[in-house]
Amino acid sequence: MQVSETLNSGLKREIKVTVPAEDMEARLTARLEDAKNKVRLKGFRPGKVPLQHLRRMYGKSFMAEVVNEILNDSSRTIISERGEKPAMQPEISMTEDEKEAEKVLAGAADFEFSMSYEVIPPIEIKDFSNIKITRPVYDVPEEEVEEQVKRVADSVRTYEPKKGKAEKGDKVTLDYSGKLDGEPFEGGSATDSEVVIGHGQFIPGFEEELTGLKAGDTKSFKITFPESYAAEHLAGKEAEFEVTVKQVASAEELTIDDELAKKLGLESADKLREIIRGQLESQFGQMTRQKAKRQLLDALDETYKFEAPSKLVQAEFDNIWSQVTRDLESAGRTFEDEDTTEEEARAEYQRLAERRVRLGLVLAQIGEEANVQVSDDEMQRALIDSIRRYPANQQQEIYEFYRQNPQALASVRAPLFEEKVVDQLLSQVDVTDKKVSREELLAEEEEGEEKKPKETAKKKAAPKKKAAKKDDAE
């Protein structure tokens, strides 16, 4: 096998490989010899089939297997011997001339192909001690725990029917029907719906219209859906509703005690408070970690400046751009609505893609040198969590897909690995805790290039009822 480098520019490499015809013939003969002792052909005793006969019958298919074997094995071997790490699977180029290809399969011509790929640049990991991070910490006060306990307790509060008019805090059972431009719309009608006035379950203004009504009353009124309403066909539209009240019930006094806790499946009110505190501390702890992590990634981004493999960057950009355009389309908005242009947006997300790829490579190198491992148990738990997002009747199929698809499984491992590397780094850098208020912790920071494309595209539209923040790990 003859190997020669035909391109070495920056991170780009191209290798030409030539396998002489006699080597191809030797590989084919070895396969035919092996098949001779295994194949069963009518008219021939086992092991007595002439090689020429086998060649006529299986020569081309066997030679095609030889070609695939050479492509699979040699690409890995050559790159390994060169001491390089390919950024992506090498692209293989072979002759497209059918006559030339036939000669190769017939063992009458050298087999030539070329490999083109980009390498991951060498990354020298530097000392972390000069990285300083201020970690915002919020101590959850007892009042906030009690407030949340009351909200949870309110979910099991009992109501007693009353004869009077509905007031704030009362539960109203009603039928309602809504129309847009005189026509009923999907989701605009319901029977025996229960609404607690003041809980904000319905669109703004709806619950207020129920105040003062009593059982048996009917009322018509108009309500305008918010501009940011999740259902795009309703956002900003005025609808007319007609409601018929069936029952008004007042809430019984709320007492936080062991009896109430038992209704929630807990042994005591103290246990309820303990669980609520744990949930709040976990929630705010995630926000604290996210902000510390963002500072860490910003510091790494400033420290490590190198050319990122263009194909990795392009793949990351394509993913981001696809998400951005989908979000804009679903929100019914344009780049102009976001105070930008498509050209400016592309440039911004190109920078974000480059940053994400660089940081990903740096974290991967840090993790490799520190021998960070993701255990089988951690993978299994993450895989199960991922699968649970799908309908129950699809989960087994999705599970098998992941098990049989290494790339899909790698997408589950990658965030686990990254989080473990980040945890290790946070234990090594200079971290100073700073006590902050709830408002300070919740305040949105200027995220710059680390802002999620989805959030950027929906900065104004935001057609959703509830926002859920995730770690911006890219």
C-alpha positions in Angstrom: 0.0 0.0 0.0 1.4 3.4 -1.0 0.4 6.4 1.0 1.1 10.0 0.1 0.0 13.3 1.5 -1.5 15.6 -1.2 -2.8 18.4 1.0 -1.6 19.8 4.3 -3.1 23.3 4.9 -4.1 24.5 8.3 -6.4 21.8 9.6 -7.1 20.3 6.2 -5.5 17.1 5.2 -5.8 14.9 2.0 -4.2 11.5 1.7 -3.9 9.5 -1.5 -3.7 5.7 -1.1 -2.8 3.2 -3.8 -3.2 -0.5 -3.3 -1.3 -2.4 -6.1 -3.4 -4.8 -8.2 -1.2 -7.7 -7.1 -2.0 -6.9 -3.4 -5.7 -6.8 -4.3 -5.3 -10.1 -6.1 -3.6 -11.7 -3.1 -6.4 -10.6 -0.8 -9.0 -11.9 -3.2 -7.2 -15.3 -3.5 -7.2 -15.6 0.3 -10.9 -15.1 0.5 -11.5 -17.6 -2.3 -9.3 -20.1 -0.5 -11.3 -19.6 2.7 -14.6 -19.9 0.8 -13.4 -23.1 -1.0 -13.6 -25.1 2.3 -17.0 -23.6 3.3 -19.1 -23.2 0.2 -21.4 -26.0 -0.9 -22.1 -26.2 -4.7 -24.0 -28.8 -6.6 -21.8 -31.1 -8.4 -18.7 -30.6 -6.3 -17.5 -32.3 -3.2 -16.8 -30.1 -0.1 -13.4 -28.4 -0.5 -13.0 -29.5 -4.2 -14.6 -26.5 -5.9 -12.0 -25.1 -8.4 -10.8 -21.6 -7.5 -11.5 -20.4 -11.0 -15.1 -21.5 -10.7 -15.4 -19.7 -7.4 -13.8 -16.7 -8.9 -16.4 -16.6 -11.8 -19.2 -16.9 -9.3 -18.1 -14.8 -6.4 -15.0 -12.8 -7.6 -16.7 -9.4 -8.0 -18.6 -9.6 -4.7 -15.6 -10.8 -2.8 -13.4 -8.1 -4.3 -16.1 -5.5 -3.3 -15.7 -6.8 0.3 -12.0 -6.4 0.0 -12.4 -2.8 -1.1 -14.7 -2.0 1.8 -12.3 -3.7 4.2 -9.4 -1.6 2.9 -11.4 1.6 3.2 -12.5 0.9 6.7 -9.2 -0.4 8.1 -6.7 1.7 6.2 -8.4 5.1 7.0 -8.2 4.4 10.8 -4.7 2.9 10.5 -3.2 5.7 8.4 -4.6 8.5 10.6 -3.5 6.7 13.8 0.0 6.3 12.4 0.1 10.0 11.6 -0.8 10.8 15.2 -3.8 12.8 14.2 -7.3 13.2 15.5 -9.9 13.6 12.8 -12.6 16.2 13.6 -15.1 14.1 11.6 -15.2 10.9 9.7 -12.9 11.2 6.6 -14.5 11.7 3.3 -13.5 9.0 0.8 -13.2 9.6 -2.9 -12.8 6.9 -5.5 -13.0 6.7 -9.3 -16.5 7.3 -10.7 -15.4 5.8 -14.1 -17.4 2.5 -14.4 -14.7 0.9 -16.6 -11.9 1.7 -14.1 -14.1 0.4 -11.3 -14.7 -2.9 -13.2 -11.0 -3.3 -13.7 -10.4 -2.9 -9.9 -13.1 -5.5 -9.1 -11.6 -7.8 -11.7 -8.2 -7.5 -10.1 -6.7 -5.9 -13.2 -6.0 -2.5 -11.9 -4.6 -0.8 -8.8 -7.1 0.4 -6.3 -6.8 4.1 -5.7 -8.7 6.4 -3.4 -8.2 9.6 -1.4 -9.2 10.6 2.1 -9.9 14.2 3.0 -10.5 15.3 6.6 -9.8 18.0 9.1 -7.8 17.4 12.2 -8.5 18.6 15.7 -5.7 21.1 16.6 -3.4 20.3 19.5 -4.8 21.9 22.6 -2.4 22.7 25.5 -4.4 22.8 28.7 -3.3 25.7 30.9 -3.4 26.3 34.6 -6.9 27.0 36.0 -5.8 28.8 39.2 -6.0 32.2 37.6 -9.7 31.8 36.7 -11.9 33.6 39.2 -15.6 33.1 39.5 -18.2 34.8 41.7 -20.9 32.3 42.4 -24.3 34.0 43.4 -25.9 32.1 46.3 -29.5 32.6 47.5 -30.4 31.3 51.0 -34.1 30.4 50.8 -35.9 32.1 53.8 -38.6 30.4 55.9 -41.2 32.8 54.5 -40.6 31.6 51.0 -40.9 28.0 52.0 -44.1 28.7 53.8 -45.5 30.6 50.8 -44.8 27.6 48.6 -46.2 25.2 51.2 -49.4 27.2 51.1 -49.5 27.0 47.3 -49.1 23.2 47.5 -51.7 22.9 50.2 -54.1 25.0 48.2 -54.1 22.3 45.6 -55.9 20.0 48.0 -58.1 22.7 49.6 -61.8 21.8 49.9 -64.6 24.0 48.7 -68.2 24.2 50.0 -71.0 25.3 47.6 -72.5 28.7 48.5 -75.6 30.6 47.4 -74.1 34.0 47.1 -72.1 35.8 44.4 -68.6 34.6 43.3 -65.7 36.5 44.9 -62.0 36.3 44.6 -60.8 32.9 45.9 -64.1 31.2 45.1 -64.3 28.2 42.8 -66.7 28.6 40.0 -68.0 25.6 38.0 -69.2 26.7 34.6 -69.8 25.9 30.9 -68.3 28.3 28.4 -68.1 28.7 24.7 -66.0 31.2 22.7 -66.1 32.6 19.2 -63.7 34.4 16.9 -65.5 36.6 14.4 -68.7 34.8 15.2 -67.2 31.3 14.7 -66.4 28.7 17.3 -62.6 28.0 17.6 -60.7 24.9 18.8 -60.3 24.8 22.6 -62.7 27.6 23.0 -65.5 25.6 24.7 -65.8 23.4 27.8 -68.4 22.0 30.1 -68.1 21.7 33.9 -64.9 23.6 33.9 -63.6 24.7 37.3 -62.1 28.1 37.8 -60.7 29.6 41.0 -61.0 33.3 40.8 -57.6 35.0 41.2 -55.5 31.9 40.4 -54.7 33.1 36.9 -55.7 29.8 35.3 -57.3 31.5 32.3 -56.3 34.3 30.0 -56.1 37.8 31.7 -59.6 39.2 32.3 -61.6 36.0 32.1 -61.7 35.3 35.8 -62.5 38.9 36.7 -65.6 38.6 34.5 -66.9 35.8 36.8 -66.8 38.0 39.9 -70.3 38.8 41.1 -72.0 35.9 39.3 -74.0 33.2 41.1 -75.2 29.8 40.2 -77.6 29.9 37.2 -76.3 33.2 35.9 -75.3 33.6 32.2 -73.0 36.3 30.9 -71.4 37.3 27.6 -68.2 39.3 27.4 -65.2 40.0 25.1 -61.6 39.2 26.0 -58.4 39.8 23.9 -55.8 37.1 24.0 -52.3 38.2 24.9 -49.9 38.9 22.0 -47.6 36.3 23.4 -50.3 33.6 23.7 -49.0 30.1 23.0 -51.7 29.3 20.3 -50.5 31.5 17.5 -54.0 31.6 15.8 -55.4 33.2 18.9 -52.5 35.6 19.9 -53.7 39.2 20.0 -57.2 38.2 18.8 -60.4 39.3 20.5 -62.9 36.6 21.3 -66.4 36.6 22.6 -67.3 34.2 25.4 -70.6 33.1 26.8 -70.5 31.5 30.3 -73.2 29.7 32.3 -72.4 29.3 36.0 -73.4 26.0 37.5 -72.0 26.4 41.0 -70.1 28.8 43.2 -68.1 27.3 46.1 -66.1 29.0 48.8 -62.8 27.7 50.1 -62.6 26.3 53.5 -60.0 27.6 55.9 -56.5 26.4 55.0 -54.6 24.8 57.9 -51.1 23.5 57.4 -51.0 20.5 59.7 -50.2 16.8 59.6 -53.7 16.0 58.4 -53.2 18.1 55.3 -49.8 16.5 54.7 -51.4 13.1 54.8 -53.7 14.2 52.0 -50.5 14.8 50.0 -49.2 11.3 50.9 -46.7 12.6 53.5 -46.5 11.7 57.2 -46.3 15.2 58.6 -46.3 18.9 57.9 -42.6 19.0 58.8 -41.9 16.5 56.1 -43.9 18.6 53.7 -41.8 21.7 54.6 -38.6 19.7 54.3 -39.5 18.5 50.8 -40.6 22.0 49.7 -37.3 23.5 51.0 -35.3 20.8 49.2 -37.1 21.6 45.9 -36.6 25.3 46.2 -32.9 24.9 47.1 -32.4 22.5 44.2 -34.1 25.0 41.8 -32.1 28.0 43.0 -29.0 25.8 43.2 -29.3 25.0 39.5 -29.5 28.7 38.7 -26.4 29.3 40.8 -24.5 26.6 39.0 -25.6 27.8 35.6 -24.3 31.3 36.3 -21.1 29.9 37.7 -20.8 27.7 34.6 -21.4 30.6 32.3 -18.5 32.5 33.9 -16.3 29.5 33.6 -17.1 29.1 29.9 -16.5 32.8 29.3 -13.1 32.5 31.0 -12.2 29.4 28.9 -13.3 31.2 25.7 -11.0 34.1 26.5 -8.1 31.7 27.3 -8.3 29.4 24.3 -8.1 30.9 20.9 -7.5 28.6 18.0 -8.9 27.7 14.6 -11.8 25.3 14.9 -12.4 22.6 12.3 -14.7 24.2 9.7 -16.9 21.2 9.2 -17.6 20.9 12.9 -18.4 24.6 12.9 -20.6 24.3 9.9 -22.5 21.4 11.4 -23.1 23.3 14.6 -24.2 26.4 12.7 -26.6 24.4 10.6 -28.2 23.0 13.8 -28.5 26.5 15.4 -29.8 28.1 12.2 -32.4 25.4 11.7 -33.6 26.0 15.3 -33.7 29.8 14.8 -35.6 29.7 11.6 -38.1 27.2 13.0 -38.7 29.4 16.0 -39.2 32.5 13.9 -41.6 30.7 11.6 -43.6 29.2 14.5 -43.8 32.7 16.1 -44.8 34.3 12.8 -42.0 36.8 13.0 -39.1 37.9 10.8 -35.5 39.0 11.5 -36.7 42.6 11.1 -39.1 42.0 13.9 -36.1 41.1 16.0 -34.3 44.4 15.1 -31.8 42.6 13.0 -31.3 41.3 9.5 -30.7 37.8 8.2 -27.1 38.7 7.3 -26.4 40.0 10.8 -28.1 37.0 12.4 -26.0 34.6 10.4 -22.9 36.4 11.4 -23.9 36.3 15.1 -24.8 32.6 15.0 -21.6 31.8 13.1 -19.6 33.3 16.0 -21.7 31.3 18.4 -21.1 28.1 16.5 -17.3 28.7 16.5 -17.4 29.4 20.2 -19.4 26.2 21.0 -17.0 24.1 18.9 -13.9 25.5 20.5 -15.3 25.1 24.0 -16.4 21.6 23.3 -12.9 20.7 22.1 -11.3 22.3 25.1 -13.7 20.5 27.6 -13.1 17.2 25.8 -9.3 17.6 26.1 -9.6 18.6 29.8 -11.8 15.6 30.4 -9.5 13.2 28.5 -6.4 14.4 30.4 -8.3 14.1 33.7 -9.6 10.7 32.8 -13.2 11.8 33.3 -15.6 8.8 32.8 -19.3 8.4 32.3 -20.4 5.2 34.0 -22.8 2.7 32.4 -25.3 3.4 35.2 -25.2 7.1 34.5 -25.7 6.5 30.8 -28.6 4.1 31.5 -30.3 6.7 33.8 -29.9 9.5 31.2 -31.1 7.2 28.4 -34.2 6.3 30.4 -34.9 10.0 31.2 -34.5 10.9 27.5 -36.9 8.1 26.4 -39.5 9.1 28.9 -40.2 12.2 26.9 -41.8 10.0 24.2 -45.2 8.5 24.3 -45.3 5.1 26.2 -46.1 3.1 23.0 -42.9 4.4 21.4 -40.5 4.1 24.2 -39.3 0.5 23.5 -38.7 1.4 19.9 -36.7 4.5 20.8 -34.7 2.5 23.3 -33.7 0.0 20.7 -32.8 2.8 18.3 -30.4 4.3 20.8 -28.8 0.9 21.6 -28.2 0.2 18.0 -27.1 3.6 17.0 -23.7 4.7 18.4 -24.1 8.3 17.2 -27.5 8.7 19.0 -26.0 7.1 22.1 -23.1 9.6 21.9 -25.6 12.5 22.0 -26.8 11.2 25.4 -23.2 10.8 26.7 -21.9 14.1 25.6 -23.8 16.4 28.0 -23.1 14.0 30.9 -19.4 14.1 30.1 -19.4 17.9 29.8 -21.2 18.4 33.1 -18.7 16.2 34.9 -15.8 18.1 33.4 -17.4 21.4 34.4 -17.9 20.1 38.0 -14.2 19.1 38.1 -13.2 22.5 36.8 -15.4 24.4 39.3 -13.5 22.4 42.1 -10.2 23.7 40.8 -10.8 27.3 39.9 -11.0 30.2 42.4 -14.7 30.4 43.3 -16.0 33.0 45.7 -19.6 32.7 46.9 -21.7 35.9 47.1 -25.0 36.1 48.9 -27.6 37.6 46.7 -31.3 38.3 46.8 -33.9 36.2 45.0 -34.4 39.0 42.5 -30.7 39.3 41.8 -30.4 35.5 41.2 -33.4 35.5 38.9 -32.3 38.6 37.0 -31.5 37.9 33.4 -27.9 38.7 32.6 -26.6 39.8 29.3 -25.6 36.5 27.9 -23.8 37.7 24.8 -22.6 35.0 22.5 -23.7 32.3 25.0 -27.4 33.2 24.5 -29.4 30.4 23.3 -30.6 30.8 19.7 -34.1 29.7 20.7 -34.2 32.5 23.3 -32.8 35.1 20.9 -35.3 34.3 18.1 -38.2 34.5 20.6 -37.0 37.6 22.4 -40.1 39.5 21.5 -42.5 36.9 20.4 -42.2 34.4 23.3 -45.4 32.5 22.3 -45.4 30.3 25.4 -47.1 30.0 28.7 -44.1 29.1 30.8 -40.4 29.4 30.2 -38.1 26.6 31.4 -34.4 27.5 31.6 -31.7 24.9 30.8 -28.0 24.9 31.3 -26.3 26.7 28.4 -23.5 24.2 28.1 -22.5 24.7 24.5 
